[in-house]
Amino acid sequence: MITCSDPFDVIIVGCGASGIGAAIKFQKCKPPARILLLEARNRIGGRAVTDIDTFGVDAPVDLGARWLCHHQPGNVLRSYYTPSNKDWIECNTYDRLNMAIFDEDGTPISDDLIEQAQTTVEHILTSVKQYSSEKIDISISQAIDEQLNTISNERMYRLVRMFLSFIEIHEGSDLTELSTKSYTRGEGSLEECDLAVANGLGSFIKQVAEQHNLPIELNAVVSHIDVSTRPDQLVHITTQDSRSYFCKYVLLTVSLGCLKARSINFTPPLPNWKLEVIDQMGFSLLNKVYLQFPSIFWDPKLRRISVASDLFKNYFCIPETRILALYIAGSVARELEKKSDKEIIEQVVGSLRRIYPLMSNPIKWLVTRWGSDVFSYGSYSTFHVGNEISILRELARDSHENRVYWAGEHTNYEGSTGYVDSAFESGQREATRIQNNLKQFV
């Protein structure tokens, strides 16, 4: 274990993508800063974690973040990625070769109706994008309600709602929560392009960290950060198991959900302006249900199975390992976390049987519960009604007389927001700022 009594230049709280990005940046500084990462979990990666235990090493599944998003030359993680012919670009656009769409009763929906629904959705979202910045912000649900009510065909209505649910999965929030004025703001200036990494995004992030041999303390649950006046002007950090650390600066990269839950105590307390923006910024919940079957009962060419249903709409297919992955967002995800795994699986299997009546029962399953995870309390930030870029700037603004710095996907005001690359980029941003201060530290 690293000696706790020796002061560090910087202690980074959290070893997700943001903390890893910051630590790598510090290593490259001249001279390199003396840093330490304190990670509450028994692993690194935060919400980027690949499970290889449930279904085996040959069937890796991502419990949280799945895609290397914004897969373009400007992506800060692009230089660490080694292309593989097993990876693929994920797409929400309907293609009969890789996506099957069914009605809630299990009957297939015709291509003509699907095309009509897609055209309708395009018109609806165009009106959302054109919403005047001069108007008061409203939810996307409010903005499109009038247009939805003009759809008299019930099957068409369900189908349009299903396509709109892709936004809810993407944002991890209901349309009733999402901001109209800030629609697509989370992409920053980057084009949405999601690369599915065959061996798992969590494995990829772990490899990035391991390549740099970062100084990490696992199972270090930070409970208190004391920035009160000391003769040596050091910040005092305490963990739940009474370990103590001292540093010149601290970089907070913990989940916005943990900040909302006030998981860490501060002395002096966090200023009101910081608490207000923490509470104001939207925070999402996206859960997954992985089901492995003894054999494939769906078309093995499919990547997606979508259902025009009120509940379970979006399944991702992994035919090589006989797995279907159901994605659940927002209020549905919150309600399901109140149920047992057995109850959830029974409900999902019952829904699937409307489409595939002869399907077998799953032999293994895995259910994520990010809302109940005490080191996350949800998934990622997203722009809810009333959220603007100014909130991100305040979330990123340092506090406690420039001793406490803030990073994480929820602080990435100059780029994308809510993604793994957002987090990594924000960590590197703050590392540069802190390093400039270290050169002047007395």
C-alpha positions in Angstrom: 0.0 0.0 0.0 1.2 3.5 -0.8 2.3 5.4 2.3 -0.6 7.7 3.3 1.5 10.2 5.4 3.5 11.4 2.4 1.9 14.5 0.7 1.0 14.2 -2.9 0.8 16.9 -5.5 -2.6 15.7 -6.6 -5.1 13.1 -5.4 -7.6 12.0 -7.9 -10.9 10.7 -6.4 -12.3 8.2 -8.7 -10.6 5.9 -11.3 -13.2 5.9 -14.1 -12.4 7.3 -17.5 -12.1 10.8 -16.2 -9.6 9.9 -13.4 -7.6 7.8 -15.9 -7.5 10.6 -18.4 -6.2 13.0 -15.8 -3.6 10.6 -14.5 -2.2 9.9 -17.9 -2.0 13.7 -18.6 -0.1 14.2 -15.3 2.4 11.5 -16.2 3.2 13.3 -19.4 3.9 16.6 -17.6 7.4 17.8 -17.1 8.3 17.2 -14.4 5.6 14.6 -13.8 3.3 15.3 -10.8 3.3 13.0 -7.8 -0.3 11.7 -7.9 -2.5 9.0 -6.4 -5.9 7.7 -7.6 -8.4 6.7 -4.9 -11.0 4.3 -6.2 -14.0 3.3 -4.1 -14.7 0.0 -6.0 -12.5 -3.1 -6.1 -11.9 -2.4 -9.8 -11.2 0.6 -12.1 -13.3 1.9 -14.9 -16.4 3.3 -13.2 -19.4 2.6 -15.4 -17.2 1.2 -18.1 -17.0 -2.4 -16.9 -17.0 -5.6 -18.9 -18.3 -8.7 -17.2 -16.5 -12.0 -18.2 -17.7 -14.1 -15.3 -21.5 -14.5 -15.8 -21.4 -15.9 -19.3 -17.6 -16.7 -19.6 -14.5 -15.1 -21.0 -15.7 -15.9 -24.5 -19.0 -14.0 -24.0 -18.0 -10.5 -22.5 -20.8 -8.1 -21.8 -20.7 -4.5 -20.9 -22.7 -3.7 -17.8 -22.5 0.1 -18.3 -21.1 2.0 -21.2 -21.1 -0.1 -24.3 -19.8 2.0 -27.2 -16.8 4.0 -28.1 -18.9 7.0 -29.1 -18.0 9.8 -31.5 -15.5 7.4 -33.2 -13.8 10.1 -35.2 -10.2 11.4 -35.5 -10.9 14.1 -33.0 -11.9 11.6 -30.3 -9.4 11.7 -27.4 -9.6 7.9 -27.0 -9.1 7.2 -30.7 -5.3 7.0 -30.4 -5.6 4.2 -27.9 -8.0 2.1 -30.0 -6.7 -0.8 -32.2 -9.1 -1.6 -35.0 -10.6 -5.0 -35.1 -12.7 -6.7 -37.8 -15.0 -7.9 -35.0 -16.1 -4.4 -34.1 -19.1 -2.7 -35.8 -20.9 0.7 -36.0 -24.2 0.7 -34.1 -27.1 2.4 -35.9 -30.7 3.2 -35.0 -31.7 3.5 -38.7 -34.0 0.7 -39.8 -32.4 -1.9 -42.1 -34.4 -5.1 -42.6 -31.1 -7.1 -42.9 -30.1 -6.3 -39.3 -33.2 -5.0 -37.5 -36.6 -6.7 -37.0 -39.6 -4.7 -35.7 -42.7 -6.2 -34.2 -45.9 -4.9 -32.8 -46.8 -5.4 -29.1 -48.8 -8.5 -29.9 -45.8 -10.1 -31.7 -46.9 -9.6 -35.3 -44.2 -8.2 -37.7 -44.7 -4.7 -39.0 -44.6 -4.0 -42.7 -41.7 -2.1 -44.2 -44.2 0.4 -45.7 -45.5 1.3 -42.2 -42.0 1.4 -40.8 -40.9 3.9 -43.5 -44.0 6.1 -42.9 -43.2 6.0 -39.2 -39.6 7.0 -39.7 -40.7 9.9 -41.9 -43.1 11.1 -39.3 -40.4 10.9 -36.6 -38.0 12.9 -38.8 -40.6 15.7 -39.1 -41.3 15.6 -35.3 -37.6 15.8 -34.4 -37.0 18.6 -37.0 -39.6 20.7 -35.1 -37.8 19.9 -31.8 -34.5 21.1 -33.3 -36.2 24.3 -34.6 -37.6 25.2 -31.2 -36.9 28.8 -30.6 -34.2 29.6 -28.1 -36.2 32.7 -27.1 -39.0 30.5 -25.7 -39.2 29.0 -22.2 -37.7 25.5 -22.1 -40.2 22.6 -22.1 -39.8 18.8 -22.3 -39.6 17.1 -25.6 -42.8 15.3 -24.7 -44.6 18.6 -24.4 -43.1 19.9 -27.6 -44.2 16.9 -29.7 -47.5 16.1 -27.9 -49.7 17.9 -30.4 -48.1 16.2 -33.4 -48.4 12.8 -31.8 -52.1 13.3 -31.1 -52.8 13.8 -34.8 -51.8 10.1 -35.4 -55.1 8.2 -35.6 -53.7 4.8 -36.5 -53.0 3.0 -33.3 -50.3 0.8 -34.7 -48.6 3.8 -36.4 -48.8 5.6 -33.0 -47.1 2.8 -31.2 -44.4 2.5 -33.9 -43.6 6.2 -33.8 -43.3 6.0 -30.0 -41.0 3.1 -30.4 -38.7 5.1 -32.7 -38.8 8.0 -30.3 -37.8 5.6 -27.5 -34.3 5.4 -29.1 -33.8 8.9 -27.8 -34.8 7.7 -24.3 -32.3 4.8 -24.4 -29.6 7.2 -25.7 -30.3 9.8 -23.0 -31.3 7.3 -20.2 -34.3 9.5 -19.5 -38.0 9.9 -20.4 -39.1 12.3 -23.0 -41.1 14.0 -20.2 -37.7 14.9 -18.6 -35.6 15.9 -21.6 -35.0 19.5 -22.6 -36.2 20.6 -26.0 -33.9 23.6 -26.1 -30.8 21.4 -25.4 -31.8 18.5 -27.6 -28.6 16.9 -29.1 -26.4 19.3 -27.0 -24.7 16.3 -25.4 -22.9 15.5 -28.7 -21.0 18.8 -28.5 -19.6 19.5 -32.0 -19.1 15.8 -32.7 -21.2 13.6 -35.0 -23.0 10.8 -33.3 -21.2 7.6 -34.3 -21.1 4.6 -31.9 -18.5 1.9 -32.3 -19.3 -1.4 -30.6 -16.0 -2.9 -29.3 -16.3 -6.7 -29.5 -14.2 -7.4 -26.4 -16.0 -4.8 -24.4 -15.6 -1.1 -23.8 -14.8 -1.8 -20.1 -12.0 -4.0 -21.1 -10.7 -1.4 -23.5 -10.7 1.3 -20.8 -8.9 -1.1 -18.4 -6.2 -1.7 -21.0 -5.7 2.0 -21.5 -5.1 2.4 -17.7 -2.9 -0.7 -17.5 -0.6 0.6 -20.3 0.4 3.5 -18.0 0.9 1.7 -14.7 -1.1 4.2 -12.8 -0.7 4.5 -9.0 -4.2 3.4 -7.8 -5.6 2.5 -4.3 -8.7 0.3 -4.7 -11.4 0.0 -2.0 -10.7 3.5 -0.9 -14.1 5.0 -0.2 -13.5 8.7 0.3 -15.8 10.1 3.0 -14.3 13.5 3.9 -12.3 16.2 2.2 -10.9 18.9 4.5 -9.7 22.0 2.9 -9.7 24.1 6.1 -6.7 26.3 6.8 -3.6 24.2 7.8 -0.1 25.5 8.4 1.2 23.4 5.5 -1.8 24.4 3.3 -2.4 20.7 2.4 -5.8 19.1 1.7 -6.7 16.3 4.1 -8.6 13.3 2.6 -10.1 10.6 4.8 -11.6 7.3 3.7 -14.3 5.2 5.4 -11.7 2.9 6.8 -9.9 5.8 8.4 -7.0 6.1 6.0 -5.6 9.6 5.7 -4.0 11.3 2.7 -2.6 14.7 2.2 -2.2 16.6 -1.1 -1.8 20.1 -2.6 -4.8 19.7 -4.9 -7.7 17.2 -5.1 -9.5 16.4 -8.4 -13.0 15.1 -7.9 -14.1 12.7 -10.7 -17.0 10.9 -8.9 -20.4 10.3 -10.5 -22.9 13.2 -10.6 -25.2 10.7 -8.8 -22.9 10.5 -5.9 -22.6 14.3 -5.8 -26.4 14.5 -5.7 -26.4 12.0 -2.9 -23.8 14.0 -0.9 -21.6 11.0 -0.6 -18.6 13.0 0.4 -18.5 15.5 3.2 -16.5 18.7 2.8 -14.9 21.1 5.3 -15.7 23.9 4.6 -19.0 22.7 3.1 -19.5 22.9 -0.6 -20.6 26.5 -1.6 -24.3 26.9 -2.4 -23.6 27.7 -6.1 -22.0 24.3 -6.5 -24.8 22.4 -4.7 -27.4 24.2 -6.8 -25.9 23.1 -10.1 -25.3 19.6 -8.8 -29.0 19.3 -8.0 -30.1 21.0 -11.2 -28.3 19.0 -13.8 -30.2 16.0 -15.2 -29.0 12.5 -14.4 -30.0 9.4 -16.2 -30.6 5.7 -15.5 -30.0 3.1 -18.2 -30.1 -0.6 -17.1 -29.6 -3.8 -19.0 -31.0 -7.3 -18.8 -28.8 -9.9 -20.5 -30.4 -13.3 -21.3 -28.5 -16.3 -22.6 -30.4 -19.1 -24.2 -29.5 -22.7 -25.0 -30.0 -22.0 -28.7 -30.8 -19.1 -31.0 -34.5 -18.7 -31.9 -34.2 -15.4 -33.7 -32.7 -14.6 -37.1 -28.9 -14.8 -36.4 -28.3 -12.0 -38.9 -30.1 -9.5 -36.6 -28.3 -6.9 -34.5 -31.6 -5.4 -33.1 -35.1 -6.5 -32.2 -37.4 -3.7 -31.5 -41.0 -3.9 -30.2 -43.8 -1.3 -30.4 -44.6 -1.8 -26.8 -45.2 0.3 -23.8 -42.6 -1.5 -21.7 -39.8 -3.5 -23.3 -38.8 -2.0 -26.7 -35.1 -2.4 -27.4 -33.2 -5.7 -27.6 -29.6 -6.0 -28.9 -28.7 -9.4 -30.4 -25.4 -11.2 -29.7 -26.0 -14.4 -31.7 -22.4 -15.7 -31.3 -23.0 -16.2 -27.6 -26.8 -16.8 -27.8 -27.5 -13.6 -25.8 -30.2 -11.0 -26.1 -29.6 -7.7 -24.2 -32.6 -5.6 -23.3 -32.0 -1.9 -22.7 -34.3 -0.1 -20.2 -34.2 3.6 -19.4 -35.7 6.3 -17.3 -38.8 5.6 -15.2 -39.2 2.0 -16.5 -35.7 1.3 -15.3 -36.4 2.9 -11.9 -39.5 0.9 -11.4 -37.9 -2.4 -12.4 -35.1 -1.9 -9.8 -37.8 -2.4 -7.2 -38.4 -5.9 -8.4 -36.3 -9.1 -7.9 -34.2 -10.5 -10.7 -36.6 -13.4 -11.0 -39.6 -11.1 -11.3 -37.8 -9.1 -14.0 -36.7 -12.2 -16.0 -40.2 -13.7 -15.9 -41.7 -10.4 -17.2 -39.1 -10.0 -20.0 -39.5 -13.7 -21.1 -43.3 -13.3 -21.1 -43.0 -10.3 -23.3 -40.6 -12.0 -25.7 -42.9 -15.0 -26.0 -45.4 -12.9 -27.8 -43.0 -12.6 -30.6 -41.3 -16.0 -30.3 -43.9 -18.4 -28.8 -41.7 -21.5 -29.2 -38.6 -19.9 -27.5 -36.8 -21.8 -24.7 -36.2 -20.4 -21.2 -32.9 -18.6 -20.6 -30.2 -20.6 -19.0 -28.3 -17.6 -17.5 -29.1 -14.0 -17.0 -27.7 -10.8 -15.6 -29.6 -7.7 -14.5 -27.8 -4.3 -13.9 -29.0 -1.9 -11.2 -27.1 1.3 -11.6 -29.7 3.4 -9.7 -29.0 1.3 -6.6 -25.2 1.3 -7.0 -23.8 3.4 -4.1 -20.8 4.4 -6.2 -22.9 5.7 -9.1 -26.6 6.2 -8.2 -27.5 6.3 -11.9 -25.8 6.3 -15.2 -24.7 9.6 -16.8 -25.7 13.3 -17.0 -28.2 14.5 -19.6 -29.9 17.8 -20.3 -33.2 17.8 -18.5 -35.7 20.7 -18.8 -34.0 24.0 -17.8 -30.4 22.6 -18.2 -28.0 24.7 -20.3 -24.3 24.8 -21.0 -23.8 27.3 -18.1 -24.6 24.5 -15.6 -21.7 22.4 -17.0 -19.3 25.3 -16.6 -20.4 25.7 -12.9 -20.0 22.0 -12.4 -16.5 22.2 -13.7 -15.6 25.4 -11.7 -13.0 24.8 -9.0 -13.9 25.5 -5.4 -12.4 26.0 -1.9 -9.9 28.7 -3.0 -8.7 26.7 -6.1 -7.8 23.6 -4.1 -10.7 21.3 -5.2 -11.1 20.7 -8.9 -13.9 18.9 -10.7 -13.9 16.6 -13.7 -16.3 13.9 -15.1 -18.5 13.6 -18.1 -21.0 16.1 -16.4 -18.3 18.8 -16.5 -17.2 18.6 -20.2 -18.6 22.0 -21.3 -16.2 22.3 -24.3 -17.1 18.9 -25.8 -19.6 16.1 -25.6 -21.4 15.4 -22.4 -22.5 12.1 -20.9 -20.0 9.8 -22.6 -16.8 7.9 -21.7 -14.8 10.1 -24.1 -16.4 13.2 -22.4 -15.1 12.0 -19.1 -11.6 11.2 -20.4 -11.4 14.6 -22.0 -12.6 16.5 -18.9 -9.9 14.7 -16.8 -7.2 15.8 -19.2 -8.6 19.4 -19.2 -8.4 19.7 -15.4 -5.0 18.0 -15.2 -3.6 20.7 -17.5 -5.1 23.4 -15.2 -3.7 21.9 -12.0 -0.3 21.3 -13.5 -0.1 25.0 -14.4 -0.9 25.8 -10.8 1.7 23.3 -9.5 4.4 25.2 -11.2 3.5 28.2 -9.1 2.8 26.4 -5.8 4.7 27.7 -2.9 
